[in-house]
Amino acid sequence: MRTKERRLIVAFYTTHDAMAFEDYCLSRGAAGRLIPLPREISAGCGLAWSAPPGDMAALTALLAGAGIAPQHIKEMEI
Amino acid sequence: MIYLDNAATTMMKPPCVAEAVTAALTSLGNASRGAHEGALNTNRLLYRTRGKLADFFGCPKSEQVIFTNNSTEALNIAISGTLRPGDHAITTVLEHNSVLRPLYRLQRERGIDLSFVPADRRGLIDYEDFERLIRPDTRAVVCTHASNLTGNLLDIRRIGAIAARHGLLFIVDASQTAGAVPIDMVDMGISLLCFTGHKSMMGPQGTGGLLINGDIEVEPFKVGGTGVQSFLTEQPREYPTRLEAGTLNGHGIAGLSAAVDFIRRMGIDAIRAHEIKLARRFCEAVSAIPGVVTYGDFTTWERCPVVALNIGSADSALVCDALFCDYGIATRAGAHCAPLMHRALHTKAQGAVRFSFGYFNTDDDAEASIEAVCEIAERIGK
């Protein structure tokens, strides 16, 4: 098991939103990756976006730019 | 073999389609069933392909591109998912059984009422009939973009305008036209577009789709595993998951995606021009052969590259068999799953032999077929 670390986690209503957000972030070189949805978050999609911690404003700006309404955004240790 | 049964399926596929399927067979996991690279690669493929198809057919929302196994499944979802008990629907006699049987079933099971736009002996309809058949309880117009028997195209934009004027759903069966004729759902006023991947799209069998234009509630035809919201007892309501229970045909969809790229590269107009050139050459030559009767409207070449014919009173099955056994030409005889069209053409007993041209056919294929029809007609005439 790798050591836990703090991450900004975005949960989505649909898998389509998750894939659209990954596509948007990759096209802009934004750091992060899709991970299995942590069990402590309940969401419509089984995938979540895991981004480096700290810059919530940048993350919400990316979501707005992609036109995606997240179901949850949470900074947590995973 | 000279393959002239492209209206049934395009047997010859672009090499890039076969390559994409082969690569997918050893690289794709199960979409939405995990977050490892294998599963994510399939999610990425589905996401990109939905986008390509939305763009290709002018569907405003890519999440409303639903993958199905074929047109028949898409039509079942569209028809069963929107028509309610007591609704009235209008369709045409040009339809394939993939439209007719889902409608007949709802007639029996939900008491929906059906009206049919008739056709003349050339397979032509009167568009005013749609207006005449509309009633206060009419909910939808369901019709094909082109007859799979005659190749006649319907003016979908015109029918779409009628449906829009009366607030009706417009469900279109694009089995014969997707990939062969440009389609824009918004411009044509199409509410629900049903297509198959294995005909003019030149993709693998087992692929197809339903595209939904606008805020239309389509109830699921099948329910089951989605990989998401597992503790819900009902199917999730979000598109596309709502209508995609079970593992999708990711391998086939990889091929379909490559096929869309191929059509884009070649250009749909160039593909269409080639196919129509061959069909036109064939039609004009065989029409001059004594005893040959063609079916459909050939006053215009705004049509599909399909020529259905009979030779004298010969059984279409025997002519079809002679074409294959004596000349190696693959065609299709019989009723073509279009019972009402055959009634309108008065060919129920004889059937018809359908020659359907595709992108990979050549001038030589058309010439060899003309010669074969000529020889068979001479034999029958003796």
Interface residues (C-beta under 8 A of the other chain):
Chain A: Y13 T14 T15 H16 A18 M19 A20 E22 D23 L34 I35 P36 G44 C45 G46 L47
Chain B: A31 S32 G34 A35 L40 N43 R44 L46 Y47 R48 R50 S62 E63 G227 V228 Q229 P236 E238 Y239 P240 T241
